């Protein structure tokens, strides 16, 4: 999306694991709740209110609360469950026909009925508009949508895709009212009409105001009377000041690692607390396999032996992330520790030197690490500088760092100008497929000229067709082992997810999990 390429939630507020969080306050529905409205601030912008366009974290936060999908992710879970649908099933063994039956009495916030016509319209519209900044890229497998009657929707796929339900459950599956949206173009008035738990009352550069949708019929049970979302446009100090001055109840997506540390170490009577959640956000170093330096296996393996993730996270991110030793992060089924098993957790100069010698490399390796803090956060330059120092301290490398604006960065990657560069990833849906197919499949997002026939020809198609997702664990393990052996990518860290909340606000622990869904309805104040 470029949700995938958004700033990390971590040094700016982190993200994944599968265990439940260390929560502040009490659970949602606490006896202290009075149903008041909640005010939340974040440094991200909401780039779109039309789900055919938005593909960024801020926009999906809006979509997940204003719009309804046929399926949704339950709090703390990664398996999609029925929401607007009564039930959804694959009707064939090939996982190419997916049928959903809608609940009775569904309505949009306007009072208009929601039928299968609206579901078909929403998917057809998204694919037809095919906005560059939209989620249509997630549905190359969708051939057509049929509506045998007003309660039945049948998706016909051109290739097997057992993860299709997870894609439907994401913000990309948002259902819009066919009476309110143009089939051929994006909505430009900043309004949104959905059937989700909340209605969007107003939206401008400074804030978005949401009220409870009285026509909603689904799985959510709002614990507040509404939510106001304040935008701080990347101004992290202003976000922190608004929280400490009691102008907002929650600070989400925008505080630095230092801010988090300061608040955690503050006096107990400060009136604010840190809530830590899980996140599937990850960051990697990527190697251009056609580069004369990075394209050498010995160089890549030497870097894998020298990377000290623990020191990096301690020194740069102050503990607001965890080391990542695989393509699939912890908390997602299929995760293993292939890079830990192959290269260990502690740097080894001897093994790095041996890897270089095995490739006939005897001189210091001169290379540049390319960074772009404008997309992956202000700590990114410091992170890559720290990695360069780790490499240079071994005496085996002469590494430096170059930092460029994101637009130029992406162009240069596409043109093959960089040998080693950083890429961040925020998942669209919590399945191993979303951490593998986009990186190694046709037209992958890394643009690093890497290809492995076992991955693209066997593993990705095989796992895509497996409805029992737990049955794919061993196969995904093989993929990660191949990547650890060939090192086209070097996993660095997995984010934690943080929000800072005033001590009279509850339920935030249900908003920060691997599904990446921030659930307004779980928030209460009292």
C-alpha positions in Angstrom: 0.0 0.0 0.0 1.6 2.1 0.7 0.4 1.3 4.0 3.1 -1.3 3.7 5.6 1.4 3.2 4.4 3.7 6.0 6.3 4.9 8.9 6.8 2.2 11.5 4.4 2.2 14.4 7.4 1.7 16.7 9.9 4.5 17.1 6.9 6.5 16.5 4.7 3.9 18.1 5.3 0.3 17.6 3.6 -2.8 16.4 3.1 -7.3 16.8 3.2 -10.7 18.9 0.4 -12.9 19.8 0.4 -12.5 23.5 -2.0 -9.9 25.0 -0.7 -6.6 26.1 0.5 -5.0 29.3 -2.6 -2.9 29.7 -3.3 0.3 31.6 -6.4 0.8 33.5 -9.1 -1.8 33.4 -10.8 -3.6 30.5 -13.5 -2.1 28.3 -16.9 -2.0 29.9 -15.3 -1.2 33.2 -17.7 -0.1 36.0 -15.9 3.3 35.8 -17.1 3.9 32.3 -19.7 6.7 31.8 -20.1 6.4 28.0 -18.4 9.7 27.4 -16.8 10.7 24.1 -13.1 10.0 23.7 -10.5 12.4 22.2 -7.5 10.7 20.5 -4.5 12.4 18.8 -2.1 10.9 16.3 0.7 12.2 14.1 -0.4 10.3 11.0 -2.8 11.9 8.6 -5.9 10.3 7.2 -5.1 10.5 3.5 -8.5 9.3 2.2 -12.1 8.8 3.4 -13.0 6.8 0.3 -12.0 3.1 0.8 -11.3 2.7 -3.0 -8.3 5.0 -2.5 -6.9 4.9 1.0 -4.1 2.4 1.7 -2.4 4.0 4.6 -2.7 3.4 8.4 -4.6 6.5 9.1 -7.2 5.9 6.4 -7.6 2.3 7.4 -8.2 3.4 11.0 -11.2 5.4 9.6 -12.4 2.6 7.4 -12.3 0.0 10.1 -14.7 2.1 12.3 -17.0 3.7 9.7 -17.4 0.9 7.2 -18.4 -2.7 7.6 -16.9 -5.7 5.9 -18.4 -9.1 5.3 -15.9 -10.4 7.8 -13.8 -8.8 10.6 -11.0 -9.8 12.9 -12.1 -10.3 16.6 -10.1 -8.6 19.3 -6.9 -10.5 20.0 -7.5 -12.9 17.0 -6.2 -13.3 13.5 -8.9 -15.6 12.1 -11.7 -13.6 10.3 -15.2 -14.0 11.7 -18.6 -13.0 10.2 -19.6 -9.4 10.6 -22.0 -8.1 7.9 -22.2 -11.7 6.8 -24.1 -14.4 8.6 -21.6 -16.9 7.2 -19.0 -17.2 4.5 -17.5 -20.4 3.0 -15.5 -21.7 0.2 -17.9 -23.9 -1.8 -15.3 -25.8 -3.7 -12.1 -27.7 -2.8 -10.0 -25.5 -5.1 -10.6 -22.4 -3.0 -11.8 -20.4 -6.0 -15.5 -19.9 -5.2 -16.3 -18.0 -2.0 -19.9 -17.5 -0.9 -21.3 -15.2 1.7 -24.8 -14.8 3.1 -25.7 -11.4 4.6 -27.4 -10.8 7.9 -31.0 -9.7 7.9 -31.8 -6.0 8.4 -28.4 -4.4 7.5 -28.5 -0.7 7.1 -26.1 2.2 6.3 -25.8 5.1 8.7 -28.3 7.0 6.4 -30.9 4.3 7.0 -30.6 2.9 3.5 -30.7 -0.9 3.3 -27.4 -2.8 2.7 -27.8 -5.7 0.3 -25.6 -7.9 -1.9 -25.9 -5.2 -4.6 -23.8 -2.9 -2.3 -21.2 -5.6 -1.7 -20.8 -6.2 -5.4 -20.8 -2.5 -6.2 -18.0 -1.9 -3.6 -15.6 -4.5 -5.0 -16.4 -3.8 -8.7 -15.9 -0.1 -8.0 -12.6 -0.5 -6.2 -11.2 -2.7 -9.0 -12.6 -0.4 -11.8 -11.1 2.8 -10.3 -7.9 0.9 -9.5 -6.4 3.9 -7.7 -2.7 4.0 -7.4 -3.1 4.7 -3.7 -5.8 2.2 -3.2 -6.2 -1.5 -2.2 -7.2 -2.9 -5.6 -3.6 -4.3 -5.8 -4.7 -6.8 -3.1 -7.3 -8.5 -5.4 -5.6 -9.7 -8.6 -7.2 -13.1 -8.0 -10.8 -11.7 -8.1 -12.5 -12.5 -11.4 -16.0 -11.4 -10.7 -18.7 -10.9 -8.1 -22.2 -12.4 -8.5 -25.4 -11.7 -6.6 -27.9 -14.6 -7.0 -30.3 -12.7 -4.6 -30.2 -9.7 -2.3 -28.6 -11.7 0.6 -26.1 -13.8 -1.3 -22.7 -12.8 -2.7 -20.5 -15.1 -4.6 -16.8 -14.3 -5.4 -15.3 -16.1 -8.3 -11.5 -16.2 -8.2 -9.2 -16.9 -11.1 -6.5 -18.5 -8.9 -6.8 -20.3 -5.6 -6.5 -18.1 -2.6 -7.2 -19.4 0.8 -6.3 -16.0 2.3 -9.2 -14.3 0.5 -11.3 -14.2 3.7 -8.5 -12.2 5.4 -8.4 -9.8 2.6 -12.1 -9.3 2.7 -11.9 -8.7 6.5 -9.4 -5.9 6.1 -10.1 -2.3 5.3 -10.0 -3.2 1.6 -13.3 -5.1 2.1 -15.2 -1.9 3.2 -18.8 -1.9 1.9 -20.1 1.4 0.5 -23.6 2.5 -0.3 -24.2 2.3 -4.1 -26.5 5.3 -3.8 -23.8 7.5 -2.3 -20.8 6.7 -4.4 -19.8 7.1 -8.0 -19.0 3.8 -9.7 -16.3 5.5 -11.8 -14.6 8.0 -9.6 -13.4 8.7 -6.1 -15.5 10.7 -3.6 -13.8 14.1 -3.1 -16.0 15.8 -0.4 -14.3 14.3 2.6 -17.5 12.5 3.6 -18.0 8.8 4.2 -21.1 6.7 4.4 -20.9 3.2 5.8 -22.6 0.7 7.9 -19.9 0.3 10.6 -20.1 1.0 14.3 -19.5 4.8 13.8 -20.7 7.5 11.5 -18.3 10.2 10.3 -19.9 13.5 11.3 -17.1 15.8 10.1 -13.6 15.7 8.6 -11.1 18.5 8.1 -7.3 19.1 8.3 -7.4 19.4 12.1 -9.8 16.6 13.2 -12.3 13.9 12.4 -15.5 13.6 14.5 -17.3 10.2 14.8 -20.5 9.4 16.5 -22.1 6.0 17.3 -24.1 4.7 14.3 -27.5 3.8 15.6 -28.3 1.7 12.5 -25.2 -0.5 12.9 -25.8 -4.3 13.1 -22.7 -6.3 13.7 -20.2 -7.7 16.3 -19.0 -4.4 17.9 -20.5 -3.0 21.1 -19.5 0.7 21.4 -18.5 1.7 25.0 -18.5 5.4 24.3 -20.7 8.0 22.7 -18.2 9.0 20.0 -14.6 9.6 19.2 -12.8 12.8 18.1 -9.6 12.2 16.2 -7.1 15.1 16.3 -4.4 15.3 13.6 -0.9 16.5 14.5 0.6 16.1 11.1 3.9 14.6 12.2 4.5 17.1 15.0 5.5 14.7 17.8 6.2 17.3 20.4 2.8 18.9 19.9 1.2 15.5 20.3 3.0 14.9 23.6 2.2 18.4 24.9 -1.5 17.9 24.1 -1.6 14.7 26.1 0.2 16.1 29.1 -2.0 19.2 29.0 -5.1 17.0 29.1 -6.3 18.2 25.7 -6.5 14.6 24.4 -7.2 11.3 26.1 -5.0 9.1 24.0 -1.8 9.6 22.0 -1.5 7.0 19.2 1.0 6.7 16.3 3.4 9.5 16.9 5.4 9.5 20.1 9.1 8.8 19.9 10.9 6.1 21.7 12.2 8.8 24.0 8.7 10.0 24.7 7.6 6.5 25.6 10.6 6.0 27.9 10.0 9.4 29.6 6.4 8.6 30.3 7.1 5.1 31.6 9.7 6.5 34.0 7.5 9.5 35.2 6.0 9.7 38.6 2.8 7.6 39.2 0.8 10.7 39.7 1.5 12.0 36.1 -2.1 10.9 35.1 -0.9 9.1 32.0 0.2 5.5 31.3 1.8 3.6 28.5 -0.2 0.7 27.0 2.0 -1.8 25.1 0.4 -4.0 22.4 1.5 -6.5 19.8 2.3 -5.6 16.2 3.2 -7.4 13.0 5.1 -4.4 11.6 8.6 -5.4 10.5 11.7 -3.8 9.0 14.4 -5.4 6.7 17.6 -4.6 5.0 17.1 -5.5 1.3 19.9 -6.6 -1.1 19.9 -5.9 -4.8 21.0 -9.3 -6.2 22.3 -7.6 -9.4 24.6 -5.3 -7.5 28.3 -6.0 -7.9 28.9 -5.9 -4.1 25.6 -6.8 -2.4 25.0 -9.4 -5.1 27.8 -11.5 -3.6 26.5 -14.2 -1.2 29.6 -13.9 1.0 28.9 -10.2 1.6 25.3 -10.8 2.6 26.2 -13.7 4.9 28.9 -11.7 6.5 26.4 -8.9 7.2 24.0 -11.5 8.7 26.8 -12.7 11.0 27.7 -9.2 12.1 24.3 -7.6 12.7 23.7 -7.1 16.5 20.0 -6.6 16.7 19.9 -6.4 20.5 22.4 -3.6 20.6 20.6 -1.8 17.8 17.2 -1.9 19.5 18.7 -0.9 22.9 20.7 2.0 21.5 18.4 3.4 18.8 14.9 2.3 19.7 15.2 2.1 23.5 13.5 -1.2 23.7 10.5 -0.3 21.6 11.0 -3.2 19.2 12.2 -6.8 19.3 14.8 -8.6 17.2 13.4 -10.2 14.1 15.0 -13.4 12.9 12.6 -14.5 10.1 10.4 -13.2 7.3 7.3 -14.0 9.2 7.1 -12.2 12.6 6.3 -13.7 15.9 2.6 -14.0 16.6 1.8 -15.0 13.0 1.3 -18.7 12.2 4.3 -20.0 10.3 6.9 -18.0 12.1 10.3 -19.6 12.7 13.7 -18.3 13.7 15.7 -19.2 10.6 18.2 -16.4 10.8 18.8 -17.0 14.5 19.3 -20.7 13.8 21.7 -20.0 10.9 23.7 -16.9 12.1 23.1 -16.8 15.9 22.1 -13.8 18.0 25.7 -12.6 18.9 28.0 -11.1 16.2 30.8 -13.4 15.0 33.7 -11.7 13.2 35.3 -15.1 12.6 32.2 -16.5 10.8 31.8 -13.3 8.9 35.4 -13.5 7.7 35.0 -17.1 6.7 31.9 -16.3 4.7 33.8 -13.6 2.8 36.8 -15.9 2.2 34.5 -18.6 0.9 33.4 -16.2 -1.8 37.0 -15.2 -2.6 36.7 -11.8 -0.9 39.9 -10.7 1.0 39.8 -6.9 0.9 37.5 -4.7 3.0 34.0 -4.6 1.6 33.1 -1.1 0.6 29.3 -0.4 0.4 26.6 2.1 1.1 23.5 1.6 3.2 20.6 3.6 1.8 18.0 5.2 4.1 14.8 7.3 3.9 13.6 8.7 7.2 10.8 10.6 5.5 8.9 7.3 5.2 10.2 5.0 7.9 10.7 7.4 10.7 13.3 9.8 12.0 15.3 7.0 13.7 16.0 5.2 10.4 19.1 7.2 9.6 20.5 6.5 13.1 19.6 2.8 12.8 21.5 2.4 9.5 24.5 4.4 10.9 24.6 2.0 13.8 24.5 -1.0 11.5 27.3 0.6 9.4 29.4 1.0 12.6 28.8 -2.6 13.6 30.1 -3.7 10.2 33.1 -1.4 10.3 34.0 -2.3 13.8 34.6 -5.8 12.6 37.4 -4.5 10.3 35.9 -6.4 7.4 33.7 -3.6 6.0 34.0 0.1 5.0 30.4 1.0 5.1 28.7 4.4 5.0 25.1 5.7 5.0 23.2 7.9 2.5 19.8 9.3 3.2 17.4 10.5 0.5 13.8 11.7 0.2 11.2 8.9 -0.3 10.1 9.8 -3.8 13.7 9.7 -5.1 14.4 6.6 -3.0 11.7 4.6 -4.6 12.7 5.7 -8.1 16.3 4.8 -7.5 15.4 1.3 -6.1 13.3 0.7 -9.2 16.3 1.7 -11.3 18.6 -0.7 -9.5 20.9 2.1 -8.1 21.2 0.8 -4.6 22.9 -2.3 -3.3 21.6 -2.3 0.2 18.5 -0.4 1.4 15.9 -0.4 4.1 12.2 -1.4 3.7 9.4 -1.4 6.3 6.2 -3.4 6.1 2.9 -2.9 7.9 0.7 -5.9 7.1 -2.7 -5.8 5.3 -3.9 -8.9 7.1 -2.4 -11.1 9.8 -1.4 -14.2 7.7 2.0 -15.5 6.7 1.0 -15.0 3.0 1.2 -11.2 3.5 4.8 -11.5 4.7 5.9 -13.7 1.8 4.0 -13.4 -1.5 4.4 -9.6 -1.7 8.2 -10.0 -1.3 8.9 -13.0 -3.5 6.0 -13.2 -5.9 5.7 -11.7 -9.4 6.1 -7.9 -9.3 7.2 -8.0 -5.7 7.5 -4.8 -3.6 11.2 -5.2 -2.9 12.5 -4.7 -6.5 15.7 -6.5 -5.6 16.0 -8.9 -8.6 15.7 -12.0 -6.4 14.0 -15.1 -7.7 13.8 -18.7 -6.3 11.8 -21.2 -8.3 10.9 -23.3 -5.2 9.4 -20.2 -3.5 7.5 -18.8 -6.5 6.8 -22.0 -8.3 5.8 -24.3 -5.4 5.6 -22.8 -2.0 3.6 -19.7 -2.6 1.0 -21.4 -4.8 0.8 -24.4 -2.4 0.2 -22.2 0.7 -2.2 -20.0 -1.2 -4.6 -22.9 -1.8 -4.5 -24.3 1.7 -7.7 -23.5 3.6 -6.3 -24.9 6.8 -3.8 -22.2 7.5 -2.2 -24.1 10.4 -1.3 -26.8 7.9 1.0 -24.4 6.0 3.4 -23.9 8.9 6.0 -26.4 7.7 5.9 -25.1 4.2 6.4 -21.6 5.3 9.3 -22.8 7.5 11.0 -24.1 4.3 10.5 -20.7 2.7 12.2 -18.9 5.6 15.0 -21.4 5.7 15.7 -20.8 2.0 15.7 -17.0 2.6 18.1 -17.4 5.5 20.4 -19.5 3.3 20.4 -17.1 0.3 19.9 -13.8 2.2 18.1 -11.6 -0.4 16.7 -9.9 2.7 18.0 -9.5 6.2 15.2 -9.1 8.9 16.1 -6.5 11.5 13.3 -5.8 13.9 9.7 -6.4 14.7 7.8 -3.5 16.2 5.9 -3.3 19.5 2.8 -1.1 19.5 2.3 1.7 21.9 -0.3 4.2 22.9 -0.3 6.6 25.8 -3.5 7.1 27.6 -4.9 9.2 30.5 -5.7 7.1 33.5 -9.5 7.5 33.2 -9.7 5.8 29.8 -10.1 2.1 29.4 -10.2 -0.7 26.7 -7.1 0.4 24.8 -5.6 -3.1 25.2 -8.2 -4.3 22.7 -7.1 -1.8 20.1 -3.5 -2.9 19.7 -3.1 -6.4 18.3 -1.7 -8.3 15.3 -4.9 -7.6 13.3 -3.8 -3.9 13.0 -7.5 -2.9 13.6 -7.9 0.0 16.0 -11.3 -0.6 17.5 -12.9 2.7 18.6 -15.8 0.8 20.1 -13.6 -0.7 22.8 -12.6 2.7 24.3 -14.4 4.0 27.3 -14.0 6.9 29.6 -15.1 7.4 33.2 
